[in-house]
Amino acid sequence: METPLIRPGAVQGPDSPLQLVVHFDDAAGGNLAVQMLHALGVPGDRVGVVDPDRMERRRGMILTVPCPDEATLDRAEDLCRKLGGRVHRREG
């Protein structure tokens, strides 16, 4: 197998300091949230996912959702709560 090439390019700034950590008891709710968060303006490639295979009881899902601004953070929090997620805000 060949070693992957690293192309030079612009380095983007650090991740947004506004984040949500959301725990879903059901992975289906987490999957739906990932799809709907993209429609709210959350960059899909930045959403962190801990899938059921890595969870202690092999159930549920944890999402880390970086938000570009406070308005998006509020909308994402509301969406995740409506889908059954337990939401924790994290800043900094």
Phi, psi and omega per residue, in radians:
M1 nan 2.398 -3.134
E2 -1.390 2.613 3.063
T3 -1.271 2.289 3.141
P4 -1.143 2.528 3.112
L5 -1.507 2.485 3.074
I6 -1.848 2.064 -3.110
R7 -1.599 2.410 3.095
P8 -1.237 2.614 3.126
G9 -3.027 3.139 -3.132
A10 -1.211 2.387 3.085
V11 -1.595 2.177 -3.140
Q12 -1.418 2.773 -3.133
G13 -1.112 3.024 -3.140
P14 -1.143 2.854 3.123
D15 -1.048 2.755 3.140
S16 -1.056 2.405 3.103
P17 -1.301 -0.201 3.128
L18 -1.617 2.032 -3.118
Q19 -2.432 2.662 2.976
L20 -2.003 2.463 2.951
V21 -2.021 2.123 -3.012
V22 -2.178 2.259 3.089
H23 -1.884 2.170 3.078
F24 -1.906 2.302 3.075
D25 -1.267 -0.400 -3.108
D26 -2.099 2.192 -3.111
A27 -1.119 -0.462 3.127
A28 -1.114 -0.694 3.088
G29 -1.123 -0.674 3.096
G30 -1.137 -0.739 3.111
N31 -1.104 -0.730 3.113
L32 -1.130 -0.695 3.124
A33 -1.080 -0.740 3.131
V34 -1.027 -0.753 -3.136
Q35 -1.168 -0.704 -3.073
M36 -1.382 -0.485 3.121
L37 -1.116 -0.592 3.113
H38 -1.064 -0.657 3.123
A39 -1.188 -0.395 3.119
L40 -1.457 -0.136 3.135
G41 1.837 0.132 3.077
V42 -1.433 2.201 3.139
P43 -1.097 2.093 -3.077
G44 -1.104 -0.505 -3.119
D45 -1.366 -0.099 3.139
R46 -1.784 -0.177 -3.115
V47 -1.296 2.149 3.109
G48 -1.575 2.444 -3.084
V49 -2.279 2.261 2.931
V50 -1.882 1.910 -3.041
D51 -1.458 2.964 -3.060
P52 -1.027 -0.523 -3.123
D53 -1.108 -0.425 -3.120
R54 -1.763 0.033 3.138
M55 -1.548 2.692 -3.072
E56 -1.071 -0.815 -3.121
R57 -1.646 0.133 -3.132
R58 1.050 0.534 3.114
R59 -2.412 2.613 3.050
G60 1.576 -2.993 -3.117
M61 -2.811 2.519 3.061
I62 -2.066 2.290 3.111
L63 -2.028 2.452 2.951
T64 -1.957 2.059 -2.994
V65 -2.057 1.830 3.052
P66 -1.406 2.393 -3.107
C67 -2.099 2.389 -3.100
P68 -1.224 -0.449 -3.124
D69 -2.652 2.999 -3.071
E70 -1.140 -0.639 -3.139
A71 -1.128 -0.750 3.105
T72 -1.153 -0.661 3.107
L73 -1.045 -0.792 3.131
D74 -1.111 -0.750 3.123
R75 -1.149 -0.722 3.140
A76 -1.151 -0.703 3.114
E77 -1.090 -0.785 3.134
D78 -1.080 -0.780 3.133
L79 -1.060 -0.834 -3.096
C80 -1.122 -0.662 3.096
R81 -1.140 -0.703 3.132
K82 -1.135 -0.497 3.133
L83 -1.534 0.062 3.048
G84 1.691 0.223 -3.132
G85 -1.512 2.598 3.006
R86 -1.653 2.069 -2.944
V87 -1.813 2.377 3.026
H88 -2.230 2.298 3.092
R89 -1.566 2.535 3.094
R90 -2.418 2.275 3.110
E91 -2.178 2.559 2.987
G92 1.834 nan nan
